[in-house]
Amino acid sequence: MTAQRSRNGWVIWLSLVLALLLSIAPLPKFMEVGRPLWAALFLSYWVLYLPHRVGMTTAWILGLFQDVLYGTLFGQNALILTLIIFLVLSLHQRLRMFPMWQQSLVLLVVYGIAQLVQLWLNALTGNRPPTLAFVLPALVSALLWPWVAAILRGLQQRLNVN
């Protein structure tokens, strides 16, 4: 059995930096409540298609960067991203077999669970949002999943990331 060399790992890290930039990019006030979970989307793609390269450690590190960027409780976003990636990793063999619309539905549930944990952590720290709109980012992210996956798959194939 030949060992396959990892190539173009910089593409993964560059895409994750792009996800961080997208997560802090300014949006109009009415769109702010439904801001997609960019880091979770990008991490979910890489974990689904390259689980040997990206995992829970990467999610934890990216979450710590998000904590610093957002100025939230240190470790809060790291915990949420690690939870998301744990769920995606535990389902990744099944998810890869599903058509894109079913992947979106499963990811809607995973991101919804993450948003509920985020709400719980916000309630513990006294920063509870006043409405049930906290699940809107999960819905927007699930709707964006097919496009994010198609773009990242094209990038992965074009640059031969493995």
DSSP file (Angstrom, degrees, kcal/mol; ACC not computed):
  #  RESIDUE AA STRUCTURE BP1 BP2  ACC     N-H-->O    O-->H-N    N-H-->O    O-->H-N    TCO  KAPPA ALPHA  PHI   PSI    X-CA   Y-CA   Z-CA
    1    1 A M              0   0    0      0, 0.0     2,-0.4     0, 0.0     0, 0.0   0.000 360.0 360.0 360.0 129.2    0.0    0.0    0.0
    2    2 A T        -     0   0    0      1,-0.0     2,-0.5     0, 0.0     0, 0.0  -0.692 360.0-125.1 -91.5 139.7    1.4    3.3   -1.0
    3    3 A A        -     0   0    0     -2,-0.4     2,-0.5     1,-0.0    -1,-0.0  -0.700  22.4-135.6 -83.0 129.2    1.2    6.3    1.3
    4    4 A Q        -     0   0    0     -2,-0.5     2,-0.2   158,-0.1    -1,-0.0  -0.746  17.9-130.2 -89.8 127.2   -0.4    9.3   -0.3
    5    5 A R        -     0   0    0     -2,-0.5     2,-0.3     1,-0.1   157,-0.1  -0.521  21.2-115.9 -76.5 139.0    1.4   12.5    0.4
    6    6 A S        -     0   0    0     -2,-0.2     2,-0.4   155,-0.1     3,-0.1  -0.568  38.2-168.6 -73.6 133.9   -0.7   15.4    1.6
    7    7 A R        +     0   0    0     -2,-0.3   155,-1.3     1,-0.2   152,-0.0  -0.950  52.4   4.5-129.0 148.1   -0.7   18.3   -0.8
    8    8 A N    >>  +     0   0    0     -2,-0.4     3,-1.2   153,-0.2     4,-0.6   0.850  60.8 159.5  55.0  45.7   -1.8   21.9   -0.8
    9    9 A G  H 3>  +     0   0    0      1,-0.2     4,-1.6     2,-0.2     3,-0.4   0.718  65.3  74.6 -66.6 -20.3   -2.8   22.1    2.8
   10   10 A W  H 3> S+     0   0    0      1,-0.2     4,-2.7     2,-0.2    -1,-0.2   0.797  86.5  62.7 -63.2 -27.2   -2.4   25.8    2.6
   11   11 A V  H <> S+     0   0    0     -3,-1.2     4,-2.3     2,-0.2    -1,-0.2   0.901 102.0  50.2 -64.9 -40.1   -5.7   25.9    0.6
   12   12 A I  H  X S+     0   0    0     -4,-0.6     4,-2.0    -3,-0.4    -2,-0.2   0.952 113.8  43.8 -62.5 -49.5   -7.6   24.5    3.7
   13   13 A W  H  X S+     0   0    0     -4,-1.6     4,-2.1     1,-0.2    -2,-0.2   0.875 112.4  52.7 -66.4 -36.9   -6.1   27.1    6.0
   14   14 A L  H  X S+     0   0    0     -4,-2.7     4,-2.2     1,-0.2    -1,-0.2   0.899 109.3  49.7 -64.6 -39.9   -6.6   29.9    3.5
   15   15 A S  H  X S+     0   0    0     -4,-2.3     4,-2.0     2,-0.2    -2,-0.2   0.872 109.9  51.1 -66.6 -35.3  -10.3   28.9    3.2
   16   16 A L  H  X S+     0   0    0     -4,-2.0     4,-1.9     2,-0.2    -2,-0.2   0.866 109.1  50.3 -70.4 -34.8  -10.7   28.9    7.0
   17   17 A V  H  X S+     0   0    0     -4,-2.1     4,-2.3     2,-0.2    -2,-0.2   0.906 109.4  51.9 -65.5 -40.8   -9.1   32.4    7.2
   18   18 A L  H  X S+     0   0    0     -4,-2.2     4,-2.7     1,-0.2    -2,-0.2   0.894 106.9  53.5 -60.3 -39.7  -11.6   33.5    4.5
   19   19 A A  H  X S+     0   0    0     -4,-2.0     4,-1.7     2,-0.2    20,-0.3   0.896 108.4  49.4 -62.3 -40.3  -14.4   32.0    6.7
   20   20 A L  H  X S+     0   0    0     -4,-1.9     4,-0.8     2,-0.2    -2,-0.2   0.905 111.6  48.8 -64.8 -40.3  -13.2   34.1    9.6
   21   21 A L  H >X S+     0   0    0     -4,-2.3     3,-0.8     1,-0.2     4,-0.7   0.903 110.8  49.9 -66.6 -40.5  -13.2   37.2    7.5
   22   22 A L  H 3< S+     0   0    0     -4,-2.7     3,-0.4     1,-0.2    -1,-0.2   0.838 105.1  58.9 -65.0 -31.6  -16.7   36.5    6.2
   23   23 A S  H 3< S+     0   0    0     -4,-1.7    -1,-0.2     1,-0.2    -2,-0.2   0.702 114.2  35.6 -73.8 -17.6  -17.9   36.0    9.7
   24   24 A I  H << S+     0   0    0     -4,-0.8    -1,-0.2    -3,-0.8    -2,-0.2   0.389  87.2 121.5-113.1   2.2  -16.8   39.5   10.7
   25   25 A A  S  < S-     0   0    0     -4,-0.7     2,-0.1    -3,-0.4    -3,-0.0  -0.386  73.7-101.5 -63.4 140.6  -17.6   41.3    7.4
   26   26 A P        -     0   0    0      0, 0.0    -1,-0.1     0, 0.0    -2,-0.1  -0.392  43.3-176.4 -68.0 140.6  -20.1   44.1    7.9
   27   27 A L        -     0   0    0     -2,-0.1     5,-0.1    -3,-0.1     8,-0.0  -0.909  36.4 -86.8-127.6 156.9  -23.7   43.3    7.0
   28   28 A P    >>  -     0   0    0      0, 0.0     3,-1.2     0, 0.0     4,-1.1  -0.303  46.1-108.5 -59.1 153.1  -26.8   45.5    6.9
   29   29 A K  H >> S+     0   0    0      1,-0.3     4,-0.5     2,-0.2     3,-0.5   0.849 117.4  53.0 -55.7 -40.5  -28.6   45.6   10.3
   30   30 A F  H 34 S+     0   0    0      1,-0.2    -1,-0.3     2,-0.2     3,-0.2   0.740 111.6  46.8 -71.3 -20.7  -31.6   43.6    9.1
   31   31 A M  H X4 S+     0   0    0     -3,-1.2     3,-1.0     1,-0.2    -1,-0.2   0.598  90.5  83.4 -92.8 -12.9  -29.3   40.8    7.8
   32   32 A E  H X< S+     0   0    0     -4,-1.1     3,-1.3    -3,-0.5    -1,-0.2   0.838  83.9  58.6 -61.3 -34.7  -27.1   40.6   10.9
   33   33 A V  T 3< S+     0   0    0     -4,-0.5    -1,-0.3     1,-0.3   103,-0.1   0.767 109.5  44.4 -68.6 -24.8  -29.5   38.3   12.8
   34   34 A G  T <  S+     0   0    0     -3,-1.0    -1,-0.3    -4,-0.2    -2,-0.2   0.030  77.3 153.4-107.7  27.2  -29.3   35.7   10.0
   35   35 A R    <   -     0   0    0     -3,-1.3   106,-0.1     1,-0.1   105,-0.1  -0.357  47.7-116.0 -59.7 126.4  -25.5   35.8    9.6
   36   36 A P        -     0   0    0      0, 0.0     2,-1.7     0, 0.0     3,-0.2  -0.215  19.1-113.7 -62.7 154.6  -24.4   32.4    8.2
   37   37 A L     >  +     0   0    0    100,-0.6     4,-2.5     1,-0.2     5,-0.2  -0.618  45.4 172.7 -86.1  76.8  -22.1   30.2   10.3
   38   38 A W  H  > S+     0   0    0     -2,-1.7     4,-2.7     1,-0.2     5,-0.3   0.895  72.2  49.6 -60.1 -45.4  -19.2   30.5    7.9
   39   39 A A  H  > S+     0   0    0    -20,-0.3     4,-2.5     1,-0.2    -1,-0.2   0.909 112.8  48.1 -62.8 -40.5  -16.6   28.8   10.0
   40   40 A A  H  > S+     0   0    0      2,-0.2     4,-2.4     1,-0.2    -1,-0.2   0.894 111.9  50.3 -66.3 -39.5  -18.9   25.9   10.6
   41   41 A L  H  X S+     0   0    0     -4,-2.5     4,-2.0     2,-0.2    -2,-0.2   0.952 114.5  42.1 -62.6 -50.4  -19.8   25.6    6.9
   42   42 A F  H  X S+     0   0    0     -4,-2.7     4,-2.2     1,-0.2     5,-0.2   0.917 116.5  48.1 -66.1 -43.5  -16.2   25.6    5.8
   43   43 A L  H  X S+     0   0    0     -4,-2.5     4,-2.7    -5,-0.3     5,-0.2   0.898 108.9  54.7 -63.3 -39.6  -15.0   23.3    8.5
   44   44 A S  H  X S+     0   0    0     -4,-2.4     4,-2.2    -5,-0.2    -1,-0.2   0.908 108.2  49.4 -61.4 -41.3  -17.9   20.9    7.8
   45   45 A Y  H  X S+     0   0    0     -4,-2.0     4,-2.3     2,-0.2     5,-0.3   0.966 113.3  44.4 -61.7 -51.5  -16.9   20.6    4.2
   46   46 A W  H  X S+     0   0    0     -4,-2.2     4,-2.5     1,-0.2     8,-0.3   0.868 114.6  49.4 -65.1 -35.5  -13.3   19.9    5.0
   47   47 A V  H  < S+     0   0    0     -4,-2.7    -1,-0.2    -5,-0.2    -2,-0.2   0.878 111.6  49.9 -69.1 -36.6  -14.2   17.4    7.7
   48   48 A L  H  < S+     0   0    0     -4,-2.2    -2,-0.2    -5,-0.2    -1,-0.2   0.906 124.9  25.8 -67.8 -41.5  -16.6   15.6    5.4
   49   49 A Y  H  < S+     0   0    0     -4,-2.3    -2,-0.2     1,-0.2    -3,-0.2   0.652 135.2  28.2-103.7 -16.9  -14.2   15.3    2.5
   50   50 A L    >X  +     0   0    0     -4,-2.5     4,-2.0    -5,-0.3     3,-1.7  -0.440  63.8 156.0-137.2  64.1  -10.8   15.3    4.2
   51   51 A P  T 34 S+     0   0    0      0, 0.0    -4,-0.1     0, 0.0    -1,-0.1   0.719  73.8  61.2 -66.9 -17.9  -11.3   13.9    7.7
   52   52 A H  T 34 S+     0   0    0      1,-0.1     3,-0.1    -3,-0.1    -5,-0.1   0.649 112.7  36.9 -79.4 -14.2   -7.7   12.8    7.9
   53   53 A R  T <4 S+     0   0    0     -3,-1.7     2,-0.4     1,-0.3    -1,-0.1   0.764 119.5  39.2-104.3 -34.8   -6.6   16.5    7.5
   54   54 A V  S  < S+     0   0    0     -4,-2.0    -1,-0.3    -8,-0.3     2,-0.2  -0.961  70.6 135.7-124.5 134.1   -9.1   18.5    9.4
   55   55 A G     >  -     0   0    0     -2,-0.4     4,-1.9    -3,-0.1     5,-0.1  -0.651  65.8 -50.2-151.6-152.6  -10.7   17.5   12.7
   56   56 A M  H  > S+     0   0    0      1,-0.2     4,-2.4     2,-0.2     5,-0.1   0.804 125.5  57.3 -71.1 -29.6  -11.7   18.6   16.1
   57   57 A T  H  > S+     0   0    0      2,-0.2     4,-2.4     1,-0.2    -1,-0.2   0.922 107.6  48.3 -65.5 -42.6   -8.3   20.2   16.9
   58   58 A T  H  > S+     0   0    0      1,-0.2     4,-2.7     2,-0.2     5,-0.2   0.908 111.4  50.8 -61.8 -41.9   -8.6   22.4   13.9
   59   59 A A  H  X S+     0   0    0     -4,-1.9     4,-2.4     2,-0.2    -2,-0.2   0.900 109.9  50.0 -62.7 -41.2  -12.2   23.3   15.0
   60   60 A W  H  X S+     0   0    0     -4,-2.4     4,-2.0     2,-0.2    -2,-0.2   0.927 112.3  46.7 -64.2 -44.9  -10.9   24.2   18.5
   61   61 A I  H  X S+     0   0    0     -4,-2.4     4,-2.0     2,-0.2    -2,-0.2   0.928 113.8  47.6 -63.6 -45.6   -8.2   26.4   17.2
   62   62 A L  H  X S+     0   0    0     -4,-2.7     4,-2.1     1,-0.2    -1,-0.2   0.876 110.3  53.6 -64.2 -36.8  -10.5   28.2   14.7
   63   63 A G  H  X S+     0   0    0     -4,-2.4     4,-2.3    -5,-0.2    15,-0.4   0.868 106.0  52.2 -65.0 -37.3  -13.0   28.6   17.5
   64   64 A L  H  X S+     0   0    0     -4,-2.0     4,-2.0     2,-0.2    -1,-0.2   0.895 108.4  51.2 -65.7 -38.4  -10.4   30.3   19.7
   65   65 A F  H  X S+     0   0    0     -4,-2.0     4,-2.4     1,-0.2    -2,-0.2   0.899 109.6  50.8 -62.6 -39.3   -9.6   32.7   16.9
   66   66 A Q  H  X S+     0   0    0     -4,-2.1     4,-2.9     2,-0.2     5,-0.3   0.894 106.4  54.8 -64.5 -39.5  -13.4   33.4   16.6
   67   67 A D  H  X>S+     0   0    0     -4,-2.3     4,-1.7     1,-0.2     5,-1.2   0.915 110.7  45.4 -59.3 -42.4  -13.5   34.1   20.4
   68   68 A V  H  <5S+     0   0    0     -4,-2.0    -2,-0.2     2,-0.2    -1,-0.2   0.913 114.4  48.4 -67.4 -42.4  -10.7   36.6   20.0
   69   69 A L  H  <5S+     0   0    0     -4,-2.4    -2,-0.2     1,-0.2    -1,-0.2   0.907 119.5  37.1 -64.7 -42.7  -12.4   38.2   16.9
   70   70 A Y  H  <5S-     0   0    0     -4,-2.9    -1,-0.2    -5,-0.1    -2,-0.2   0.684 101.8-129.0 -84.1 -19.2  -15.8   38.5   18.5
   71   71 A G  T  <5 +     0   0    0     -4,-1.7    -3,-0.2    -5,-0.3    -4,-0.1   0.810  58.2 145.2  72.6  29.8  -14.6   39.3   22.0
   72   72 A T      < -     0   0    0     -5,-1.2    -1,-0.2    -6,-0.3     2,-0.1  -0.307  63.5 -57.4 -90.4 178.7  -16.8   36.6   23.5
   73   73 A L    >   -     0   0    0      1,-0.1     3,-2.3    -2,-0.1     4,-0.5  -0.367  69.9-102.7 -55.6 127.8  -16.0   34.4   26.5
   74   74 A F  T 3  S+     0   0    0      1,-0.3    -1,-0.1     2,-0.1   -10,-0.1  -0.382 106.3  17.0 -64.4 119.8  -12.8   32.6   25.7
   75   75 A G  T 3> S+     0   0    0     -2,-0.3     4,-2.3   -12,-0.2    -1,-0.3   0.219  93.9 106.6 104.6 -11.6  -13.5   29.0   24.6
   76   76 A Q  H <> S+     0   0    0     -3,-2.3     4,-1.9     2,-0.2    -2,-0.1   0.965  87.3  35.6 -65.9 -53.3  -17.2   29.6   23.9
   77   77 A N  H  > S+     0   0    0     -4,-0.5     4,-2.9   -14,-0.3     5,-0.3   0.827 115.0  58.4 -69.4 -30.6  -17.0   29.5   20.1
   78   78 A A  H  > S+     0   0    0    -15,-0.4     4,-2.1     2,-0.2    -1,-0.2   0.912 107.3  47.1 -63.0 -41.7  -14.3   26.8   20.3
   79   79 A L  H  X S+     0   0    0     -4,-2.3     4,-2.2     2,-0.2    -2,-0.2   0.917 113.2  48.5 -64.2 -43.6  -16.7   24.6   22.2
   80   80 A I  H  X S+     0   0    0     -4,-1.9     4,-2.3     2,-0.2    -2,-0.2   0.935 113.6  45.4 -64.7 -47.6  -19.5   25.2   19.7
   81   81 A L  H  X S+     0   0    0     -4,-2.9     4,-2.6     1,-0.2     5,-0.2   0.883 112.4  51.7 -64.8 -37.8  -17.3   24.5   16.6
   82   82 A T  H  X S+     0   0    0     -4,-2.1     4,-2.3    -5,-0.3    -1,-0.2   0.894 109.5  50.3 -65.8 -38.7  -15.8   21.4   18.3
   83   83 A L  H  X S+     0   0    0     -4,-2.2     4,-2.2     2,-0.2    -2,-0.2   0.927 111.3  48.8 -62.5 -45.3  -19.4   20.2   19.0
   84   84 A I  H  X S+     0   0    0     -4,-2.3     4,-2.5     1,-0.2    -2,-0.2   0.937 113.5  45.8 -59.5 -47.7  -20.4   20.8   15.3
   85   85 A I  H  X S+     0   0    0     -4,-2.6     4,-2.8     1,-0.2    -1,-0.2   0.848 109.4  55.2 -69.7 -33.4  -17.3   19.0   14.0
   86   86 A F  H  X S+     0   0    0     -4,-2.3     4,-2.2    -5,-0.2    -1,-0.2   0.934 111.2  44.9 -61.0 -44.9  -17.8   16.1   16.4
   87   87 A L  H  X S+     0   0    0     -4,-2.2     4,-1.1     2,-0.2    -2,-0.2   0.905 114.9  47.4 -66.8 -40.7  -21.3   15.6   15.1
   88   88 A V  H  X S+     0   0    0     -4,-2.5     4,-0.7     1,-0.2     3,-0.3   0.908 112.4  50.1 -67.0 -41.0  -20.2   15.9   11.5
   89   89 A L  H >< S+     0   0    0     -4,-2.8     3,-0.6     1,-0.2     4,-0.3   0.892 109.1  51.2 -63.9 -38.8  -17.3   13.5   12.0
   90   90 A S  H 3< S+     0   0    0     -4,-2.2    -1,-0.2     1,-0.2    -2,-0.2   0.748 121.5  34.0 -71.3 -20.5  -19.6   10.9   13.7
   91   91 A L  H 3X S+     0   0    0     -4,-1.1     4,-2.9    -3,-0.3     3,-0.5   0.358  86.2 106.8-108.9   3.4  -22.0   11.2   10.7
   92   92 A H  H <X S+     0   0    0     -4,-0.7     4,-1.8    -3,-0.6     5,-0.1   0.796  75.6  53.9 -64.9 -31.5  -19.5   11.8    7.9
   93   93 A Q  H  > S+     0   0    0     -4,-0.3     4,-0.6     2,-0.2    -1,-0.3   0.912 116.7  39.1 -66.6 -40.1  -19.7    8.3    6.3
   94   94 A R  H >> S+     0   0    0     -3,-0.5     4,-1.1     1,-0.2     3,-0.9   0.908 112.8  55.9 -73.1 -42.3  -23.5    8.6    6.0
   95   95 A L  H 3< S+     0   0    0     -4,-2.9     3,-0.4     1,-0.3    -2,-0.2   0.864 101.4  57.3 -59.9 -37.1  -23.5   12.3    5.1
   96   96 A R  H 3< S+     0   0    0     -4,-1.8    -1,-0.3     1,-0.2    -2,-0.2   0.784 106.1  50.7 -66.7 -25.4  -21.2   11.6    2.1
   97   97 A M  H << S+     0   0    0     -3,-0.9    -1,-0.2    -4,-0.6    -2,-0.2   0.742  94.1  91.8 -81.6 -24.0  -23.7    9.1    0.7
   98   98 A F  S  < S-     0   0    0     -4,-1.1     2,-0.0    -3,-0.4    -3,-0.0  -0.327  83.9-108.9 -71.3 150.4  -26.7   11.5    1.0
   99   99 A P    >>  -     0   0    0      0, 0.0     4,-2.2     0, 0.0     3,-0.5  -0.327  41.6 -97.7 -67.7 165.7  -27.7   13.9   -1.8
  100  100 A M  H 3> S+     0   0    0      1,-0.2     4,-2.2     2,-0.2     5,-0.1   0.843 122.1  54.2 -59.5 -37.4  -27.0   17.5   -1.3
  101  101 A W  H 3> S+     0   0    0      1,-0.2     4,-1.6     2,-0.2    -1,-0.2   0.869 109.8  47.5 -68.5 -34.1  -30.5   18.4   -0.1
  102  102 A Q  H <> S+     0   0    0     -3,-0.5     4,-2.4     2,-0.2    -1,-0.2   0.867 109.0  54.2 -73.3 -35.3  -30.4   15.7    2.6
  103  103 A Q  H  X S+     0   0    0     -4,-2.2     4,-2.8     1,-0.2    -2,-0.2   0.916 107.3  52.3 -59.4 -41.7  -27.0   16.9    3.7
  104  104 A S  H  X S+     0   0    0     -4,-2.2     4,-2.0     1,-0.2    -2,-0.2   0.899 109.0  49.1 -61.5 -41.0  -28.5   20.3    4.1
  105  105 A L  H  X S+     0   0    0     -4,-1.6     4,-1.7     2,-0.2    -1,-0.2   0.916 112.4  47.0 -65.9 -42.8  -31.2   18.9    6.3
  106  106 A V  H  X S+     0   0    0     -4,-2.4     4,-2.3     1,-0.2    -2,-0.2   0.926 113.3  49.0 -64.2 -43.3  -28.8   17.0    8.5
  107  107 A L  H  X S+     0   0    0     -4,-2.8     4,-3.1     1,-0.2     5,-0.3   0.819 104.7  59.7 -67.6 -29.1  -26.6   20.0    8.8
  108  108 A L  H  X S+     0   0    0     -4,-2.0     4,-2.1    -5,-0.2    -1,-0.2   0.919 108.6  44.4 -60.9 -42.7  -29.6   22.2    9.7
  109  109 A V  H  X S+     0   0    0     -4,-1.7     4,-2.5     2,-0.2    -2,-0.2   0.923 114.7  48.3 -66.8 -44.3  -30.2   19.9   12.7
  110  110 A V  H  X S+     0   0    0     -4,-2.3     4,-2.1     1,-0.2    -2,-0.2   0.940 115.3  43.9 -62.6 -47.5  -26.5   19.9   13.6
  111  111 A Y  H  X S+     0   0    0     -4,-3.1     4,-2.3     1,-0.2    -1,-0.2   0.849 111.8  55.0 -67.5 -33.1  -26.2   23.7   13.4
  112  112 A G  H  X S+     0   0    0     -4,-2.1     4,-2.0    -5,-0.3    -1,-0.2   0.907 107.3  49.1 -64.3 -41.9  -29.5   24.1   15.2
  113  113 A I  H  X S+     0   0    0     -4,-2.5     4,-2.2     1,-0.2    -2,-0.2   0.913 111.1  50.8 -61.6 -42.1  -28.2   22.0   18.1
  114  114 A A  H  X S+     0   0    0     -4,-2.1     4,-2.4     1,-0.2    -2,-0.2   0.894 108.8  50.8 -63.3 -39.4  -25.1   24.2   18.1
  115  115 A Q  H  X S+     0   0    0     -4,-2.3     4,-2.4     2,-0.2    -1,-0.2   0.859 108.4  52.5 -67.3 -34.0  -27.2   27.3   18.2
  116  116 A L  H  X S+     0   0    0     -4,-2.0     4,-2.4     2,-0.2    -2,-0.2   0.904 110.2  47.5 -66.5 -40.6  -29.2   25.9   21.1
  117  117 A V  H  X S+     0   0    0     -4,-2.2     4,-2.7     2,-0.2    -2,-0.2   0.895 111.1  52.3 -64.8 -39.2  -25.9   25.3   23.0
  118  118 A Q  H  X S+     0   0    0     -4,-2.4     4,-2.5     2,-0.2    -2,-0.2   0.913 109.6  49.0 -61.7 -42.5  -24.9   28.8   22.1
  119  119 A L  H  X S+     0   0    0     -4,-2.4     4,-2.4     2,-0.2    -2,-0.2   0.909 110.8  50.4 -62.6 -42.3  -28.1   30.2   23.5
  120  120 A W  H  X S+     0   0    0     -4,-2.4     4,-2.0     2,-0.2    -2,-0.2   0.924 111.5  47.4 -62.0 -44.6  -27.6   28.2   26.7
  121  121 A L  H  X S+     0   0    0     -4,-2.7     4,-1.7     1,-0.2    -2,-0.2   0.890 111.6  51.1 -65.2 -38.2  -24.1   29.5   27.1
  122  122 A N  H  X>S+     0   0    0     -4,-2.5     5,-3.0     1,-0.2     4,-0.6   0.886 108.9  51.3 -65.2 -37.7  -25.3   33.1   26.4
  123  123 A A  H  <5S+     0   0    0     -4,-2.4     3,-0.5     3,-0.2    -2,-0.2   0.878 108.2  52.4 -66.0 -37.0  -28.0   32.6   29.1
  124  124 A L  H  <5S+     0   0    0     -4,-2.0    -1,-0.2     1,-0.2    -2,-0.2   0.851 113.5  43.3 -66.6 -33.3  -25.4   31.4   31.6
  125  125 A T  H  <5S-     0   0    0     -4,-1.7    -1,-0.2    -5,-0.1    -2,-0.2   0.469 118.6-109.8 -92.0  -1.8  -23.3   34.5   30.9
  126  126 A G  T  <5S+     0   0    0     -4,-0.6    -3,-0.2    -3,-0.5    -4,-0.1   0.644  88.2 112.3  87.5  14.8  -26.2   36.9   31.0
  127  127 A N      < +     0   0    0     -5,-3.0    -4,-0.2    -6,-0.2    -5,-0.1  -0.294  39.3 160.9-113.3  46.8  -26.3   37.7   27.3
  128  128 A R        -     0   0    0     -6,-0.3    -9,-0.1    -5,-0.2    -8,-0.1  -0.512  39.5-124.3 -74.8 129.7  -29.5   36.0   26.3
  129  129 A P        -     0   0    0      0, 0.0    -1,-0.1     0, 0.0     5,-0.1  -0.436  16.4-129.1 -70.3 149.0  -31.0   37.2   23.0
  130  130 A P  S    S+     0   0    0      0, 0.0     2,-0.2     0, 0.0    -2,-0.1   0.668  80.6  41.8 -77.1 -15.9  -34.6   38.5   23.3
  131  131 A T  S    S-     0   0    0      1,-0.0     3,-0.5     0, 0.0     0, 0.0  -0.670  84.2-107.6-125.6 177.4  -36.2   36.5   20.5
  132  132 A L  S >  S+     0   0    0     -2,-0.2     3,-1.2     1,-0.2     4,-0.1   0.251  87.9 105.7 -86.6  12.5  -36.2   33.0   18.9
  133  133 A A  G >   +     0   0    0      1,-0.3     3,-1.5     2,-0.1    -1,-0.2   0.476  50.0  94.5 -71.3  -0.3  -34.3   34.4   15.9
  134  134 A F  G 3  S+     0   0    0     -3,-0.5     4,-0.3     1,-0.3    -1,-0.3   0.720  80.1  56.0 -66.0 -19.1  -31.1   32.6   17.2
  135  135 A V  G <> S+     0   0    0     -3,-1.2     4,-1.6     1,-0.2     3,-0.4   0.544  83.0  87.6 -88.3  -6.9  -31.9   29.6   15.0
  136  136 A L  H <> S+     0   0    0     -3,-1.5     4,-2.7     1,-0.2     5,-0.2   0.879  82.1  56.5 -61.1 -39.9  -32.0   31.7   11.8
  137  137 A P  H  > S+     0   0    0      0, 0.0     4,-2.4     0, 0.0  -100,-0.6   0.866 105.2  53.2 -60.0 -33.4  -28.2   31.4   11.3
  138  138 A A  H  > S+     0   0    0     -3,-0.4     4,-2.1    -4,-0.3    -2,-0.2   0.913 110.9  46.0 -65.5 -41.9  -28.6   27.6   11.3
  139  139 A L  H  X S+     0   0    0     -4,-1.6     4,-2.0     2,-0.2    -1,-0.2   0.926 113.9  47.4 -66.4 -45.4  -31.3   27.8    8.6
  140  140 A V  H  X S+     0   0    0     -4,-2.7     4,-1.7     1,-0.2    -2,-0.2   0.904 112.6  50.4 -63.1 -41.3  -29.3   30.3    6.4
  141  141 A S  H  X S+     0   0    0     -4,-2.4     4,-1.0    -5,-0.2    -1,-0.2   0.896 109.2  50.5 -64.8 -40.5  -26.2   28.1    6.8
  142  142 A A  H  < S+     0   0    0     -4,-2.1     3,-0.2     1,-0.2    -1,-0.2   0.873 110.5  50.1 -65.5 -36.0  -28.1   25.0    5.7
  143  143 A L  H  < S+     0   0    0     -4,-2.0     4,-0.3     1,-0.2    -1,-0.2   0.823 112.3  47.5 -70.2 -30.8  -29.5   26.8    2.7
  144  144 A L  H >X S+     0   0    0     -4,-1.7     4,-2.5     1,-0.2     3,-0.5   0.629  87.8  92.0 -82.5 -14.1  -26.0   28.0    1.7
  145  145 A W  H 3X S+     0   0    0     -4,-1.0     4,-2.9    -3,-0.2     5,-0.3   0.873  81.1  52.5 -52.9 -47.6  -24.5   24.5    2.2
  146  146 A P  H 3> S+     0   0    0      0, 0.0     4,-2.0     0, 0.0    -1,-0.2   0.893 113.9  43.7 -59.4 -37.9  -24.9   23.3   -1.5
  147  147 A W  H <> S+     0   0    0     -3,-0.5     4,-2.4    -4,-0.3     5,-0.2   0.913 114.7  47.7 -73.9 -42.0  -23.2   26.4   -2.8
  148  148 A V  H  X S+     0   0    0     -4,-2.5     4,-2.6     1,-0.2     5,-0.2   0.925 113.8  48.5 -62.7 -43.5  -20.4   26.4   -0.3
  149  149 A A  H  X S+     0   0    0     -4,-2.9     4,-2.4    -5,-0.3    -2,-0.2   0.899 111.7  49.5 -64.1 -40.7  -19.8   22.7   -0.9
  150  150 A A  H  X S+     0   0    0     -4,-2.0     4,-2.2    -5,-0.3    -2,-0.2   0.912 113.1  46.1 -65.8 -42.1  -19.8   23.1   -4.7
  151  151 A I  H  X S+     0   0    0     -4,-2.4     4,-2.2     2,-0.2    -2,-0.2   0.935 116.1  44.3 -66.1 -46.2  -17.3   26.0   -4.5
  152  152 A L  H  X S+     0   0    0     -4,-2.6     4,-2.7     2,-0.2    -2,-0.2   0.853 112.2  53.0 -69.4 -33.3  -15.0   24.2   -2.1
  153  153 A R  H  X S+     0   0    0     -4,-2.4     4,-2.6    -5,-0.2     5,-0.2   0.921 109.7  48.6 -66.3 -42.8  -15.2   20.9   -4.1
  154  154 A G  H  X S+     0   0    0     -4,-2.2     4,-2.5     2,-0.2    -2,-0.2   0.906 113.3  47.6 -61.3 -41.8  -14.2   22.8   -7.3
  155  155 A L  H  X S+     0   0    0     -4,-2.2     4,-2.3     2,-0.2    -2,-0.2   0.904 111.8  50.5 -64.4 -42.6  -11.3   24.4   -5.4
  156  156 A Q  H  X>S+     0   0    0     -4,-2.7     5,-2.1     1,-0.2     4,-0.5   0.914 115.1  42.3 -63.6 -43.1  -10.3   21.0   -4.0
  157  157 A Q  H  <5S+     0   0    0     -4,-2.6     3,-0.3     3,-0.2    -2,-0.2   0.896 114.7  49.8 -71.9 -39.8  -10.3   19.3   -7.3
  158  158 A R  H  <5S+     0   0    0     -4,-2.5    -2,-0.2    -5,-0.2    -1,-0.2   0.900 120.3  34.7 -66.9 -40.6   -8.7   22.1   -9.2
  159  159 A L  H  <5S-     0   0    0     -4,-2.3    -1,-0.2    -5,-0.2    -2,-0.2   0.396 106.8-125.2 -95.9   2.7   -5.8   22.5   -6.8
  160  160 A N  T  <5 -     0   0    0     -4,-0.5     2,-0.5    -3,-0.3    -3,-0.2   0.928  38.4-176.9  55.4  52.6   -5.6   18.8   -6.0
  161  161 A V      <       0   0    0     -5,-2.1    -1,-0.2    -6,-0.2  -153,-0.2  -0.698 360.0 360.0 -83.0 125.9   -6.0   19.2   -2.3
  162  162 A N              0   0    0   -155,-1.3    -1,-0.2    -2,-0.5  -154,-0.1   0.319 360.0 360.0-145.7 360.0   -5.8   15.8   -0.5
